[in-house]
Each structure stands twice: as structure tokens, then as C-alpha cells.
Amino acid sequence: MTATVESGFSTGSGSKRAERGRLFAQPVAVIVIVGAVLIWALTRDNDAIEAESLNWSTLLNDTWHHLLITIAVAAIVVLVAVPLGMVLTRRWARPVAPVFLTIANIGQAAPALGMIVLFFLWTSWEGFWCAVLPIAFYSLLPVLRNTIVGIDAVDPALTDAGRGIGMSGAGVLFRIEMPLALPLILAGLRTSLVLAVGTATLAFFVNGGGLGELIDTGYKLNRIPVLITGAVLAVGLALLIDWIGAVLEEAFGPRGLK
């Protein structure tokens, strides 16, 4: 029995150490790899076409626009999915919860490029918001589903105890259910952010900017250094966003569940 307990403790401690090690190693790896590619791309003997894309001004501008798209998508997802998930866990709203989950499932199942193009054709918009809104719809499901699952997973004994000491329905929701559901909500947000970063490379189809501009330019003009730089920056940004999500989970998850 003693050996079993020690083995379980060792496994748990090892898992925590591995996670903390990854939290340290992931941003370092991103910085090293992206830095090496940027040094290579900016110091090589580029021709005139490559030089138009491989310069600090263009790279920073495209990366900044890509990040803005991701931030806008994250804000919309949180403002829509979390309150909607909270409402759909209320007893009176449960019958319509499958309808909203089905709509969100359709949004994620549909090809992202098709959604962006269809939104463009439907609205005749182009630019930043023409990319952000369909990408937000595409990224909505993980946060919505995890909000619902997280609240539903709270032990009924805890909510009953809250009501027993005089808490209102809103008090139980915000002081018991939401804090306990927070780890799952943050995990869903982390997934949504990574989806948003990847899908934002398609924003160039509707003049939305982002790192997809570099990737498209490198592919169409057969400029491999431009293509590699755009792809590595997009991957690096996705890994960095994933790391930020992991840090948020570690920082804001309930202490008692760690």
C-alpha cells in the first residue's frame, strides 16, 4: 500500500514538473526558432520582390494585424459564449441548449475559408471585420461547450448548500458555479485562441491583413524565404498564444483544484 501511494504521488509530482517545464520551454523555443528564421530571412541576399516583404516594417505590420484579429475574435467569443453558456444552464433555458450547441457545431464543422468567403458575399464587406466575425463564429464552440459542461459538472450539494445559507440564484452562479467552472472555461478559451490564430491566416482573402499575406505572396511568387517566414511567424504566434492560455489556466484556476 505504501508503495502504491508513493508511486501515485511521484506520478502526480512528475506531471506537474513536466507541465511547469513546458511552460518555461515553450516560449523559449518560440523565441529561438522565430528569431533564427528572422535573422536568416533579413540578412540573406534577397531580390527586389523578396525585399518588399522581408523587412521589419512589413513583418511587424502583418504580425500586429494578425494579433489584432486574434484579440478581437477572443473578445467576441468571451462576450458571447460565456454569458450564453451561463443562461443555457438555467433550468428554464435547458430545452433550447441543444439548438445553440448545434449552431455552434455547424460553425466549427464548416470550412473556415468557406465561411469567410460566404460572409463576404452576403454582406459585401471586406477588411478587418469581414474576417473577424466569421472567425469568431468558427471559434465559438469550445468556450460555449466548456462553459455549459463546467457549470453542469458542479456538485449539486454545493449549490444546495449555497441556497441553504440564503444565496440568490445569481449568487450561487457567480460565487460557486462560475469559479468552479473556470478551469474548463479557460481550457475552452485556449482552444478557441489557437483556432483563431490559425484561421486568421485566411483573412487576406477578404483584405483583412495578417500573416496570410506573407504566406500567399511567397506561394504565388514562388519566393520560398517569404513563404517560410510567414509560416514560421504564424506557427510561433499560435504557440505563444497557447502558452499564454496555459499561464492563464495556471494563474486563475481555483487553488483547491490544483
C-alpha positions in Angstrom: 0.0 0.0 0.0 2.8 2.4 0.9 4.5 1.7 -2.5 1.2 2.4 -4.3 0.8 5.7 -2.5 4.3 6.8 -3.2 4.0 5.8 -6.8 0.9 7.9 -7.3 2.4 10.9 -5.6 5.5 10.6 -7.7 3.4 10.4 -10.9 1.4 13.5 -9.9 4.5 15.4 -9.0 6.2 14.4 -12.2 3.2 15.6 -14.2 3.3 18.9 -12.5 7.0 19.3 -13.1 6.6 18.4 -16.8 3.8 21.0 -17.2 5.9 23.7 -15.5 8.9 22.7 -17.6 6.8 23.1 -20.7 5.6 26.5 -19.6 9.2 27.5 -19.4 10.4 25.7 -22.5 7.6 26.6 -25.0 8.2 30.4 -25.1 12.0 29.9 -25.2 11.6 27.5 -28.1 9.4 30.0 -29.9 11.8 32.9 -29.4 14.8 30.9 -30.5 13.2 29.4 -33.7 11.4 32.6 -34.8 14.5 34.6 -34.0 16.7 32.3 -36.1 14.3 32.4 -39.0 14.1 36.2 -38.9 17.8 36.6 -38.8 18.2 34.3 -41.7 15.4 36.0 -43.7 16.5 39.5 -43.1 20.3 39.1 -43.6 20.3 36.9 -46.7 20.8 38.3 -50.2 17.1 39.0 -51.0 16.0 40.0 -54.5 13.8 43.1 -55.0 10.5 41.1 -54.7 11.6 39.4 -51.5 12.9 42.6 -50.0 9.4 44.1 -50.3 8.1 41.5 -47.9 11.1 40.7 -45.8 11.7 43.9 -43.9 10.9 44.9 -40.4 8.1 47.3 -41.3 6.1 44.7 -43.3 6.8 41.8 -40.8 5.7 43.9 -37.8 2.7 45.3 -39.6 1.4 41.8 -40.7 2.1 40.3 -37.3 0.3 43.1 -35.5 -2.7 42.8 -37.7 -2.8 39.1 -37.2 -2.6 39.7 -33.4 -5.4 42.3 -33.6 -7.7 39.8 -35.4 -7.0 37.2 -32.7 -7.7 39.7 -29.9 -10.9 40.8 -31.5 -12.1 37.2 -32.0 -11.2 36.3 -28.4 -13.2 39.3 -27.1 -16.3 38.4 -29.2 -16.1 34.8 -28.2 -15.9 35.6 -24.5 -18.6 38.2 -24.6 -21.0 35.9 -26.5 -20.1 32.3 -25.4 -19.7 32.7 -21.6 -23.0 34.6 -20.9 -24.8 32.4 -23.4 -23.4 29.3 -21.7 -24.5 30.6 -18.3 -28.0 31.3 -19.5 -28.3 27.9 -21.1 -27.5 26.1 -17.8 -30.5 27.7 -16.2 -33.5 25.3 -15.8 -35.9 27.3 -17.9 -33.4 27.6 -20.8 -32.2 23.9 -20.9 -34.7 22.8 -23.6 -33.1 25.2 -26.1 -29.4 24.5 -25.2 -29.1 21.7 -27.9 -30.2 24.2 -30.6 -27.4 26.7 -29.7 -24.8 23.9 -29.4 -25.9 22.6 -32.8 -25.5 26.0 -34.4 -22.0 26.3 -32.8 -21.1 22.8 -34.0 -22.1 23.8 -37.5 -19.9 26.9 -37.3 -16.9 24.8 -36.4 -17.6 22.0 -38.8 -17.9 24.2 -41.8 -14.7 25.0 -43.7 -13.3 28.3 -42.3 -12.4 29.7 -45.7 -15.9 28.9 -47.0 -17.5 30.8 -44.1 -15.2 33.8 -44.6 -16.0 34.0 -48.4 -19.7 33.4 -47.9 -19.9 36.2 -45.2 -18.1 38.4 -47.7 -20.6 37.6 -50.5 -23.5 38.0 -48.1 -22.5 41.4 -46.7 -20.3 42.8 -49.4 -17.9 43.8 -46.6 -14.2 43.4 -46.7 -11.3 44.1 -44.4 -10.9 43.6 -40.7 -14.4 42.9 -39.5 -15.3 40.7 -42.5 -12.5 38.4 -41.3 -13.1 38.7 -37.5 -16.9 37.9 -37.4 -16.8 34.6 -39.2 -13.6 33.5 -37.5 -15.3 34.3 -34.1 -18.3 32.1 -35.1 -15.9 29.4 -36.1 -14.1 29.6 -32.7 -17.2 29.9 -30.5 -17.9 26.2 -29.8 -15.1 25.3 -27.3 -15.9 28.2 -24.9 -19.7 27.7 -25.2 -19.5 24.0 -24.6 -16.9 24.2 -21.8 -19.0 26.8 -20.0 -22.0 24.6 -20.1 -20.1 21.4 -19.2 -18.2 23.2 -16.4 -21.3 24.6 -14.7 -23.2 21.4 -15.1 -20.3 19.4 -13.5 -20.5 21.4 -10.2 -21.6 19.1 -7.4 -25.3 19.8 -6.7 -24.6 19.5 -2.9 -22.5 22.7 -3.2 -25.2 24.7 -4.9 -27.8 23.4 -2.5 -25.6 24.5 0.4 -25.3 27.9 -1.1 -29.1 28.3 -1.4 -29.4 26.9 2.1 -27.4 29.8 3.5 -29.6 32.3 1.7 -27.8 32.9 -1.6 -29.8 34.0 -4.5 -29.7 32.2 -7.9 -27.2 34.8 -9.2 -25.1 34.5 -6.1 -24.9 30.7 -6.5 -24.0 31.2 -10.1 -21.3 33.8 -9.7 -19.9 32.7 -6.3 -20.0 28.9 -6.6 -20.7 27.6 -10.1 -18.6 30.0 -12.2 -15.4 29.8 -10.0 -15.5 26.0 -10.1 -16.2 26.0 -13.9 -13.4 28.5 -14.6 -10.7 25.9 -15.4 -12.8 24.3 -18.1 -13.8 27.7 -19.5 -10.2 28.8 -19.7 -9.3 25.5 -21.4 -12.0 26.2 -24.0 -10.7 29.7 -24.5 -7.2 28.4 -25.0 -8.5 26.1 -27.8 -10.5 29.0 -29.3 -7.5 31.3 -29.4 -5.3 28.7 -31.1 -8.1 28.1 -33.7 -8.4 31.9 -34.2 -4.7 32.3 -34.8 -4.6 29.5 -37.4 -7.8 30.7 -39.2 -6.6 34.3 -39.2 -4.1 33.3 -41.9 -7.1 33.2 -44.2 -8.1 36.9 -43.6 -6.1 38.0 -46.6 -8.8 36.6 -48.9 -11.1 39.5 -47.8 -8.3 42.1 -47.4 -8.2 41.5 -43.7 -4.4 41.5 -43.4 -2.4 39.3 -41.2 0.4 36.8 -41.8 -1.6 35.1 -44.5 -0.4 38.0 -46.8 3.2 36.8 -46.5 2.3 33.1 -47.0 0.2 33.9 -50.1 2.9 36.2 -51.5 5.6 33.6 -51.0 3.4 30.9 -52.6 2.1 32.8 -55.6 5.5 34.4 -56.5 7.5 31.2 -55.7 9.6 33.0 -53.0 10.4 30.3 -50.5 12.0 32.6 -47.9 8.9 34.8 -47.8 6.7 31.6 -47.5 8.8 30.1 -44.8 9.0 33.4 -42.8 5.2 33.9 -42.9 4.5 30.3 -41.9 7.0 30.3 -39.0 5.7 33.6 -37.7 2.1 32.2 -37.8 3.2 28.9 -36.0 5.2 30.9 -33.5 2.3 33.2 -32.7 -0.1 30.2 -32.3 2.4 28.5 -29.8 2.8 31.8 -27.9 -1.0 32.2 -27.6 -1.3 28.6 -26.5 1.4 29.3 -23.8 -0.5 32.4 -22.6 -3.6 30.3 -22.3 -1.7 27.8 -20.2 -0.4 30.5 -18.0 -3.9 31.9 -17.5 -5.2 28.4 -16.6 -2.4 28.1 -14.0 -2.9 31.6 -12.6 -6.7 31.8 -12.4 -7.7 28.2 -11.8 -9.1 27.6 -8.3 -6.2 26.8 -5.9 -8.0 23.9 -4.3 -8.3 22.1 -7.7 -4.5 22.2 -8.4 
